[in-house]
Amino acid sequence: MLSSPRTTETGTAGIAAMGAAVPGVALGTRRRIPVAVQAPDPISREGAVSQLRGRPEVEVREEVSAAAGTVALLIEDTLDEGALGRLRRVVRSEGARAVLVVGTIRETELLDVIECGVGAIVWRREATAHRLVQAVLAAHRGDGDLPADLLGRLISQVGTLHRGAAGRPGAPSLGLAPREVDVLRLVAEGLDTGEIASKLSYSERTVKNVMHGLTTRLHLRNRAHAVAYALREGYI
């Protein structure tokens, strides 16, 4: 029995709605986040690619493309000048968001990594498929995502830098507004956009606008960088 035009139209609409909700079909595929994996050796790269391949939230790409909003996932054992140079190139020259998967970070390297523009860091020993996707999603949103022990070390290091600069004449002032300080304080505590909005009785759009405004005005690269600067200047 042939379908009537009315039935056909309804069926087509239903298929379109399913496509929007189910990852992997045409409409859902366009919403997947492109990820380019870079590693110093093929085994590390293929290991990360195999973790990400098939996840509905991401699409593995061969190259970084700022135009496509690619998140670069960089794998390093340790951070030397070459590794930091690769981070800077990906973020500053190629304009990508970055996730760093690393074995160890020394105290002296942590702030360098944040100031390179990396807002999401994953320990290699914790790099499960779920953890990698979580970090990619955070980087894509422009959120910070640091292991708890690294966040504590960052706060301690920046606090030391701030105390060393206390009383220095001519020290620059960020001129943060009170609500910017409120938002950054909650970001430093690890809250996401929705949780910050709930705590401060703001809309999520307002929280995003506050973060966008201060990072643009102060030429900061992401949330982690904004927190580091606010800590350094003594606002939080």
N, C-alpha and C positions, 0 to 999 in steps of 0.2 A: 504494500500500500504506500502510495506516495504521500510525503508530508505536505501539508498546506504551507503557503508562504508565511502565515502567522506562526506556525509551529517551528519552521526553519529559523525565523528571526529569533524566537525565544531560545532555541537550541544554541544558536551562535552566540547570543549574549551570555548564556550559561557557560559556554566553553571559555569565553573571554574572561568571565569572572573567575573561573577555576584557574586560568593561566596567570591571573594577577596574584593568586594566593599560593599556588604551588611552585616551589623553586624548581628550576630546570626546564620549564617550558618557556616559550618565547618571551612573554611579558615579564616573568620572574627573572629570567636570565639577565635582562638589561639592568636589574637592580643589584647584581652581584658586584662585589668590590674587586677590581683587578689587583693582583699581587704579583710582584716580580721578586724572585728569590735570588740573592747574591751570596756566594760563599767562596772561601779560599780553595776549596777542593770539591771534586764532583760528588764524593760520597755524602758530604754534609748537605750539599744542595739537593741531591736526590732524596735524602732522608726527609728534609723539610717539605719538598714538593709532594712526596707520597703522603705526608700528614695532611696536607691541604687539599690534595686532589679529591674531588668528589664531595667536598663540603659545600652545601648549597649557598653559604654566605659569600664565598669567594670564587674568583676565577683566576687561575694561575696564568701569568703572561711571561713571555721570554724577556721583555725589555721594559724599563721604566718609561712611562709616558705621562708627563704632567697634565697634558690635555685630557687624558683619559682618567685622571684622578687616581693613578696607580699608587698603592702603598708598597714601598720597598722594604722587604724583609732581609736584613743583613745579618749574616752569621759570622761570628768571630770567636776564637778561643780567648785571646787577650787583646788589649787595645794598645797598639803601638802607633807611631806617627802615620804609617801607611793606612791603618784601619781608620784613624780619625780623618785622614784625608779623604777616604772613600765615603765616610759619613757626610762630610761637608759637601762633597761633589754631588751626592744624590739629593741632599736637601736644598742646597743653595743654588747649584747650577741647573739641576734637572727638575727642581721644584716639587719633589715628591714628599709625601708623608713617610716617616721611617719608623720601623720597629727594629730594635737591636736585640739579637739573641747572642748572649755572650757567656763565656765560662767564668771569668773573673774580671772585676773592676777594682783598681786601686783607688784610694781616697782622692788622690790628686787628679784622677781621670774623670771622676763622676760629674763634676760641674762642667768640664770640657764637653762631655757627651751631651748634657742638657743644652748647653749653649750652641752646640752644633745644630740643634733643632730636633733632637730625638726626644719624643715624649713617652714612648712605650719601650720598656726593657723587659726581657724575659731571660731567666737563667737557663742555660743549656740543659741542665739536669731536670728542669721543670717544663721543657718544651714539648708538651703533649699537643695533640691536634686541637683540643678544646682551648688550651692556654694560648696557642698561637692565634687562633681565630679571635679570641677575646682581645688580644693585643692589637690585632689588625683593625678590628671594629673601633677600638678606642682611638687609634691613630687616625683613622679615616674621619672620625668625628672631631678630631683636634683635642681630644681629652688626654690627660696624663694617665699612664698605667705603669707604676713602678712596683717591684716587690717591696713588701713592708720593711724589710731590713735595709734596702737601699733608700727608701724614703726617709727613714730615721737618720741614716748617714748623711743624706743631702741636707736635712734640716740642721744637723750638728755642724756640718762643714760651712754652710752659709752663715750660721750663727757666729762661728769663729771669725769668719771674714768680716762680718758686721761689727763685732766687738773690736777688731783690730782697726777698723776705720772710724770708730766712734770718736767724735771730737775733732776729726780732721777738718780744717777750714776749707770752705769752698766745696764741700761734698754735695753732689747733686741731689735734688729732691724729686721723687717721682710725682708728687702732687696727686696721690690717689684719692678719689672721692670715698666717703664713708661706705657707700654700698659696694664699691669695688673692693674695699678691704674686707667687708663681710663675705663677699663671694669668694675671694681668694683664700680666706681663712678656712672656709668649708672645703674648697678644692684641696688645700693642704692636708685636710683630715681624710681625704680619699672619697668624698661624696661625689656622685655623678650629677648630671644636670637636673634630673628629676628630683633627686633628694635635696639638692640645694634650693630649688624652687619651692619645695614643700616647707623646708626649714625657714625660709625668709618670706614666705607667703607671696612669692613672685610667680609669674608664668615662666615656663621654660624658655619662651622666646625672649623674655626680659633678661634672664640669666645669660643666654647666648649673646644678646646684644651688649651686655656689660663686658663680657669676656672679649668679644670682638673689638669693642671700642678701646679697651685698655691695651690689648696686644697690638692693635694698629697704631695707636698714639705713641706707644713706647717702643715700637719696633721689636716686639717680642715674638718668638716663633710659635709658641704653643703654651698650654696651661702650665706645664712643668717649668718652663722658662719664666713665666709670669710669677709663679710662686717663689722661685729662686730669687728673683729681683726684689720681690716684696719682703722676703726674709732678710735679704742683704741690706735693705734700706730701713729695716726695723719696723715695718708696718704690721707684721704678724710674727 
